[in-house]
Amino acid sequence: MKTALITLKTDPKTKEEAKKVASSFGLSLSSLLNGLLLNVVKTGEVKFSQRPDALNNEMTKVIKESEDDYKAGRFHCFANVDDFIAHLDKV
């Protein structure tokens, strides 16, 4: 496989933290970045995600309310899409 060199500037702390993340997946930093680039090319998308502990207050509140509703039995299960649509027509 032919390779091309990409130079990336980042601060040393970010580089070291990224190397630890890559290592936790059993990858080198180069392999992790190459995988990210291949994914961007394949999907045409760039996705950034937040760790659950980094969620904002509003999202944390919504998740808690959903968990409370589930525990209290305030939810609906549907056997199929038609049942779901029929429910939506009623509300």
C-alpha positions as CSV (number, residue, x, y, z in Angstrom):
1,M,0.0,0.0,0.0
2,K,1.3,3.4,-0.9
3,T,1.3,5.9,2.0
4,A,1.1,9.7,2.2
5,L,2.4,11.7,5.1
6,I,0.0,14.1,6.9
7,T,1.5,16.5,9.4
8,L,-0.9,17.4,12.2
9,K,-0.2,20.1,14.8
10,T,-1.7,19.7,18.3
11,D,-0.6,20.4,21.8
12,P,1.4,17.7,23.6
13,K,-1.2,17.0,26.2
14,T,-3.9,16.3,23.5
15,K,-1.4,14.0,21.7
16,E,-0.6,12.0,24.8
17,E,-4.3,11.6,25.7
18,A,-5.2,10.6,22.2
19,K,-2.4,8.0,22.3
20,K,-3.9,6.6,25.5
21,V,-7.3,6.3,23.9
22,A,-5.9,4.7,20.8
23,S,-3.9,2.2,23.0
24,S,-7.1,1.3,24.9
25,F,-8.5,0.1,21.5
26,G,-5.3,-1.7,20.8
27,L,-4.3,0.7,18.1
28,S,-1.4,3.1,17.4
29,L,-2.3,6.8,17.2
30,S,-1.5,6.6,13.5
31,S,-3.9,3.7,12.9
32,L,-6.7,5.4,14.9
33,L,-6.3,8.6,12.8
34,N,-6.1,6.6,9.6
35,G,-9.4,4.8,10.6
36,L,-11.0,8.2,11.3
37,L,-10.0,9.5,7.9
38,L,-11.2,6.4,6.1
39,N,-14.6,6.8,7.9
40,V,-14.9,10.4,6.8
41,V,-14.1,9.4,3.2
42,K,-16.6,6.5,3.3
43,T,-19.5,8.3,5.0
44,G,-18.9,11.9,4.0
45,E,-19.6,12.8,7.6
46,V,-17.6,14.0,10.6
47,K,-19.2,12.9,13.9
48,F,-18.2,14.1,17.3
49,S,-19.7,12.5,20.3
50,Q,-19.9,13.4,24.0
51,R,-19.1,11.1,26.7
52,P,-22.1,10.5,29.0
53,D,-20.4,12.4,31.8
54,A,-20.0,15.4,29.6
55,L,-23.7,15.8,28.8
56,N,-25.2,19.2,29.4
57,N,-27.6,19.9,32.2
58,E,-30.7,19.9,30.0
59,M,-29.9,16.5,28.4
60,T,-29.2,15.0,31.9
61,K,-32.6,16.3,33.1
62,V,-34.4,14.8,30.1
63,I,-32.6,11.4,30.6
64,K,-33.6,11.4,34.3
65,E,-37.2,12.2,33.4
66,S,-37.3,9.4,30.9
67,E,-35.8,6.9,33.4
68,D,-38.4,8.0,36.0
69,D,-41.2,7.6,33.5
70,Y,-40.0,4.1,32.6
71,K,-39.8,3.1,36.3
72,A,-43.3,4.4,36.9
73,G,-44.7,2.5,34.0
74,R,-45.5,5.7,32.0
75,F,-44.5,4.2,28.6
76,H,-46.0,2.3,25.7
77,C,-44.8,-0.8,23.9
78,F,-46.1,-1.6,20.4
79,A,-46.2,-4.9,18.6
80,N,-45.8,-3.2,15.2
81,V,-45.7,0.1,13.3
82,D,-49.5,0.1,12.7
83,D,-50.2,-0.1,16.4
84,F,-47.7,2.8,17.0
85,I,-49.4,4.9,14.3
86,A,-52.9,4.2,15.7
87,H,-51.6,5.3,19.1
88,L,-50.3,8.6,17.6
89,D,-53.6,9.2,16.0
90,K,-55.3,9.1,19.4
91,V,-53.0,11.5,21.2
